[in-house]
Amino acid sequence: MKKMVYKFLDEYLGDEVICIKIGSTNRYNSYEIFSKKNKSVILIFKVHHKEGDIVIFRNEKLTNTISSFFNLDPKSGMSLIRDWFADKHDINKVKDLMKFVK
């Protein structure tokens, strides 16, 4: 199953991503990472100004697409997307997401 989902994500989202800042508060900067190929949002994350802590949010639309297409529960779909993204972009720790921030 994992290979099929990864192959689908490779074709659907491609290899390249873009990260943009989508907002800022007095506590957090918010970013969105999306596919350069089809503009689908892959994930959203917030970075705390002082501590540098990162909170990650899934894209429910992408999760629902994968879950329904492969007959998975949303948690499994989200996990496969997360693992695919981490494998594809050499993300070992959450802080590695900062390499996308310009």
C-alpha positions in Angstrom: 0.0 0.0 0.0 2.8 2.4 1.0 4.5 2.1 -2.5 1.2 2.7 -4.3 0.5 5.9 -2.2 4.0 7.1 -2.6 3.8 6.6 -6.4 0.5 8.4 -6.5 1.9 11.3 -4.5 5.0 11.5 -6.7 2.7 11.8 -9.8 0.1 14.0 -8.2 2.3 16.4 -6.3 5.7 16.1 -8.0 9.1 16.7 -6.6 9.2 20.4 -6.1 7.5 22.4 -3.4 7.1 26.1 -2.6 6.9 27.6 0.9 5.2 30.9 1.5 4.5 32.9 4.6 0.7 33.1 5.0 0.5 35.1 8.2 2.0 36.4 11.4 0.9 37.1 14.9 2.8 38.4 17.8 3.6 34.8 18.7 3.8 32.9 15.4 4.7 33.0 11.8 2.6 30.7 9.6 3.8 29.0 6.5 2.2 26.9 3.8 4.1 24.3 1.7 2.5 23.4 -1.5 3.2 21.5 -4.7 4.8 23.5 -7.5 3.3 21.0 -9.9 -0.4 21.4 -9.1 -0.5 24.0 -6.3 -2.0 21.6 -3.7 -1.2 22.4 -0.2 0.7 19.6 1.5 1.1 21.1 5.0 0.8 24.2 7.0 3.1 25.0 9.9 3.6 27.7 12.5 6.9 28.8 14.1 6.9 30.3 17.5 8.9 33.6 17.5 10.8 33.2 20.8 11.2 29.4 21.3 11.3 28.4 17.7 8.8 25.6 18.3 7.0 24.3 15.3 3.4 23.1 15.1 2.4 21.2 11.9 -1.2 21.0 10.5 -2.3 18.6 7.8 -4.2 19.6 4.7 -7.5 17.9 5.2 -8.4 18.1 1.5 -5.2 16.2 0.5 -5.7 13.8 3.4 -9.3 13.1 2.4 -8.3 12.6 -1.2 -5.7 10.0 -0.3 -7.9 8.4 2.3 -10.8 8.0 -0.1 -8.8 7.0 -3.1 -6.9 4.2 -1.2 -9.8 3.4 1.2 -7.8 4.4 4.3 -8.9 6.1 7.5 -7.8 9.8 7.7 -5.1 9.1 10.3 -3.4 6.5 8.0 -3.7 8.8 5.0 -2.2 11.7 6.9 0.7 9.4 8.2 1.5 8.3 4.6 1.5 11.8 3.3 3.7 12.9 6.2 6.2 10.0 5.7 6.2 10.5 1.9 7.0 14.2 2.4 9.7 13.5 4.9 11.3 10.8 2.8 11.1 13.0 -0.4 12.6 16.1 1.2 15.0 14.5 3.7 13.1 15.7 6.8 14.4 13.9 9.9 13.3 16.4 12.6 10.5 18.9 12.7 13.0 21.7 12.7 14.2 20.5 9.3 11.1 22.3 7.9 12.9 25.6 8.4 15.1 24.8 5.3 12.0 25.8 3.2 11.6 29.2 4.9 13.4 31.9 2.9 
